[in-house]
Amino acid sequence: MDLLSVLFNQQKRRIGVIVPSIVISERHSDSTVITEHPVGFGAAINDHAYNRPAELVMELGFAGAGSLVDFFDTSQYEIAGQELSIGTNPKEIYQQLLDLQNTFEYFDVTTGKRQYKNMLIRSLNVTTDAATENVLMITLAMQQINITNTQTVTETPVEDMAQGQNTAGVANTGVKNPLTVNPNNMLRAFVDSVTGAIKTGVSELKGVMER
């Protein structure tokens, strides 16, 4: 593959709306979690599995902004606060990526192998040395997020319910102190109630017979 083809393919990579000058490496990661439960004897059993969010690590390079003319370095001067240069300098690109991370707004990523949706930057690492002083060499670790839809449900006021105490939603009514019940007392109360009912029945039966 010739140099022009390589440069053209590099332009297909995007992080949101940011296009890197060069992509040194891409590491794609997809994993599945398989739950395990121990049993009394034998191997652990597996009864559930789910996919973890996709992860992507990209090592990128951004070229420095150039002078407007070759015979004089115009990037050292400013007009109305703007540098006289072509393109965005590494400092500005770095700030754009930091803003993208700090806003927590998900974005799309285009790589050479795959298109990602709903990505967030998990970590951002920049290396600067003598060879990369005027360019931006950065490693981005990104993770896909799972989005769910929520809705708000309005409940009918308790006072408008026919049986509000039974159909109302769960409410915090404070701390409850449980009482310890003596089984002997429960049995005695049961016997007393049965004895009372028998006595009442016998008395009513005697009254009917005396009539």
C-alpha positions in Angstrom: 0.0 0.0 0.0 1.4 3.4 -0.9 1.8 6.4 1.4 -1.2 8.3 0.0 -3.5 5.2 0.7 -2.2 5.0 4.2 -2.9 8.7 4.9 -6.3 8.4 3.3 -7.3 5.5 5.5 -6.0 7.3 8.6 -8.5 10.1 8.0 -11.4 7.6 8.5 -10.6 7.4 12.2 -12.6 9.7 14.3 -13.2 10.3 18.0 -16.4 12.3 18.1 -15.6 15.1 15.6 -11.9 15.0 16.3 -9.7 13.4 13.5 -6.2 12.3 14.5 -3.3 12.8 12.2 -2.1 9.2 12.8 -3.3 6.1 14.6 -0.4 4.1 16.0 -2.5 1.3 17.5 -6.0 0.2 18.3 -6.9 -2.4 20.9 -10.5 -3.7 21.0 -11.8 -5.6 24.0 -15.1 -7.5 24.3 -15.7 -9.8 27.3 -18.5 -11.9 28.7 -19.1 -12.5 32.4 -20.3 -16.0 33.3 -21.6 -16.2 36.9 -20.7 -19.1 39.1 -22.3 -20.5 42.2 -20.7 -23.1 44.5 -22.4 -26.3 45.3 -21.9 -28.8 48.1 -20.1 -31.4 45.9 -18.7 -31.1 42.4 -17.9 -28.1 40.2 -19.5 -24.7 40.5 -22.7 -24.2 38.4 -23.3 -21.5 35.9 -26.8 -20.1 35.4 -26.3 -16.6 33.9 -24.1 -14.7 31.5 -23.9 -11.2 30.2 -21.6 -9.1 28.1 -19.5 -6.3 29.6 -19.4 -2.9 27.8 -17.0 -2.8 24.9 -13.6 -1.2 25.6 -11.3 0.5 23.1 -7.7 1.8 23.6 -6.3 4.0 20.9 -2.8 5.4 20.7 -3.0 8.6 18.6 -0.8 11.3 17.2 -1.7 14.9 16.3 0.6 17.0 14.2 1.5 20.5 15.3 0.0 23.6 13.6 2.2 25.0 10.8 3.3 28.5 9.8 1.3 30.3 7.1 4.5 30.7 5.0 7.6 28.7 4.7 10.2 31.5 4.9 8.9 33.0 8.1 7.4 31.4 11.2 4.1 33.2 11.6 2.9 30.9 14.5 4.9 33.0 16.9 2.6 36.0 16.4 -1.1 36.7 17.0 -3.8 38.9 15.6 -6.8 39.5 17.8 -5.7 36.7 20.1 -5.4 34.2 17.3 -2.2 32.5 16.2 -1.1 32.9 12.6 -0.9 29.2 11.9 -2.6 26.5 9.9 -4.7 24.0 11.8 -5.2 23.4 15.5 -2.1 23.2 17.6 -1.5 20.2 20.0 -2.5 22.3 23.1 -5.9 23.0 21.7 -6.5 19.4 20.6 -5.5 18.3 24.1 -8.0 20.7 25.7 -10.7 19.5 23.3 -10.2 15.9 24.4 -10.2 17.0 28.1 -13.5 18.8 27.5 -14.9 15.7 25.8 -14.0 13.7 28.9 -15.2 16.1 31.5 -18.6 16.8 29.9 -19.6 13.1 30.2 -21.4 13.3 26.9 -21.2 10.1 24.9 -19.9 10.1 21.4 -19.3 7.9 18.4 -15.9 6.4 17.5 -14.8 5.2 14.0 -11.9 2.8 13.8 -10.4 0.8 11.0 -12.2 -2.4 12.2 -15.4 -1.2 13.9 -17.9 1.6 14.5 -18.7 2.3 18.2 -21.7 4.1 19.6 -22.2 5.7 23.0 -18.6 5.9 24.1 -17.0 7.8 27.1 -13.3 8.5 27.8 -12.2 6.5 30.8 -8.6 7.6 30.9 -6.4 10.0 28.9 -2.6 9.8 28.9 -0.2 12.2 27.2 3.5 11.6 26.7 5.8 14.5 25.9 9.5 14.2 25.4 12.2 15.7 23.2 10.8 14.1 20.1 7.2 15.0 20.7 7.5 18.5 22.1 5.7 20.1 19.2 3.1 17.4 18.5 0.6 15.6 20.7 1.0 11.9 21.4 -1.9 10.6 23.4 -3.4 7.3 24.5 -7.2 7.2 25.0 -9.0 4.4 26.9 -12.7 4.5 26.1 -15.7 2.4 27.2 -19.1 1.9 25.7 -22.0 2.8 28.0 -25.4 1.0 28.3 -28.3 3.4 28.1 -31.8 2.6 29.5 -35.1 4.4 29.1 -36.8 5.6 32.2 -40.3 7.0 32.7 -42.1 8.8 35.5 -45.4 7.4 36.8 -47.8 9.6 38.7 -49.6 7.8 41.5 -53.2 8.5 42.6 -53.3 10.4 46.0 -54.2 8.1 48.9 -57.2 10.2 49.8 -58.7 9.6 46.3 -58.5 5.8 46.7 -61.3 3.6 47.8 -58.9 1.5 49.9 -55.9 3.8 50.2 -54.3 1.9 53.0 -54.1 -1.2 50.8 -53.4 0.2 47.3 -51.2 3.1 48.1 -47.4 3.1 47.3 -44.7 2.2 49.7 -44.0 5.0 52.2 -41.5 5.5 55.0 -43.4 5.4 58.3 -40.4 5.5 60.6 -38.6 2.9 62.7 -40.7 0.0 63.9 -39.9 -1.8 67.2 -40.8 -5.5 67.0 -42.4 -7.1 70.0 -41.4 -10.5 71.3 -44.4 -12.9 71.6 -44.4 -15.7 74.1 -45.9 -18.8 72.5 -47.4 -19.9 75.9 -49.3 -16.6 76.1 -50.6 -17.2 72.5 -51.7 -20.7 73.4 -53.4 -19.5 76.6 -55.2 -16.8 74.7 -56.4 -19.3 72.1 -57.7 -21.7 74.8 -59.5 -18.9 76.6 -61.2 -17.7 73.5 -62.4 -21.3 72.6 -63.5 -21.9 76.2 -65.4 -18.6 76.2 -67.1 -19.5 72.9 -68.2 -22.9 74.3 -69.6 -21.3 77.4 -71.5 -18.8 75.4 -72.9 -21.5 73.2 -74.0 -23.6 76.2 -75.7 -20.7 77.8 -77.6 -19.9 74.7 -78.6 -23.5 74.3 -79.9 -23.7 77.9 -81.9 -20.5 77.4 -83.6 -22.1 74.3 -84.4 -25.3 76.2 -85.9 -23.5 79.2 -88.3 -21.7 76.9 
